[in-house]
Amino acid sequence: MNVDMQSQYLGLQLGNPLVASASPLTGRLDMLKRLEDAGVAAAVLPSLFQEQIEHEELALQQLHEYHTDSFAESLDYFPELDNYNTGPDEYLDHIRRAKEMVAIPIIASLNGTDPGGWTRYATLLEQAGADALELNIYVVPTDPDQTGSEIEQRYIDIVTAVRHAVDIPIAVKVGPFFSSIPHMARQFVEAGAQGLVLFNRYLEPDIDLETLDVVPHLVLSTPAEALLARRWIGILYGRINASLAATSGIHRTEEVIKALLAGADVVMLASVLLTHGPEYLQTLLEELERWLSEREYASVRQMRGSVSQQNCASPEGYVRSNYMKALVSYTGKFI
């Protein structure tokens, strides 16, 4: 039995539901080609960070202002920042070259905390040829006087501003720390997002006991992390008019299948590809197709969302009853 493996994400027609999420792999042209050859349906490039943008803008501004108090005519030597194509040219060139090398959709990514230069760089990413844009909005609230509503509004303002600046589809990669995820999801869609990526895997800092410095700490995801996104995708499916992507913790075909059953349009892979290489995509695709065929599914589309909260036999399993059942049924080694 031939299974239709096609999926749709952000209005893009994909050959299957496996997408390479932002990682060092998608930052290299040779790896993008290997990913495509192995069967990946689309790729999200590593993020262009706000810190990169601000660093280059600051450097240009300092150049612009250098000696202008001494030589008035030097003001004519440098263009105004508002009309100048500043920013990491290498990133824009990577998009152009990727579009020339591979046929799969290329999704650019912006990572930052406030509207700042977001709209200008979103426009440049679109002009460079990106098929879609993922907004990786990373806000760490530290001010006790700032309310949750104010933080949420910052997110919405960014999405709204970028939506007005570009025509390509926008996805928002969100974290799980909102007080009401369904309400926030609806606000993102109303602000112009065509998709949500659940969930952003924030990297937590560590403390170096030798230097007593706060240092970055990167560990790859584990399959247990897939549970959180799966739960909320199952709840959101059918309740918002947007594509849903599952990310973090998807290492085996089992996690791919469960995410799709919950309602994901696509699953995004990084850690598993960094561990096993791009060619592991072939294993995931073959096992997914076999599972579907054995259960007489005609397509990925047919099985998608069939175990969402909206469609499953026990919708209460997505909420508190599942929590209570897990607690009372658990038996550990010493019980």
Buried (B, 14 or more C-beta within 10 A) or exposed (E): EEBBBBBBBBEBEBBBBBBBBBBEBBBBBEBBBBBBEBBBBBBBBBBBBBEBBEEBBEEBEEEBEEEEEEEEEBEEEBEEEEEEEBBBEEBBEBBBBBBEEBEBBBBBBBBBBEBBBBBBBBBBBBEBBBBBBBBBBBBEEEEEEEEEEEBBEBBBBBBBBBBEBBEBBBBBBBBBBBEEBEEBBBBBBEBBBBBBBBBBBEEEEEEEEEEEEEEEEEEEBEBEBBEBBBBBBBBBBEBBEBBBBBBBBBBBBEBBBBBBBBBBBBBBBBBBBBEBBBEBBEBBBEBBBEBBEEEEBEBBBEBBBBBBBBBBEEBEBBEEEEEEEEEEEEEEEEE
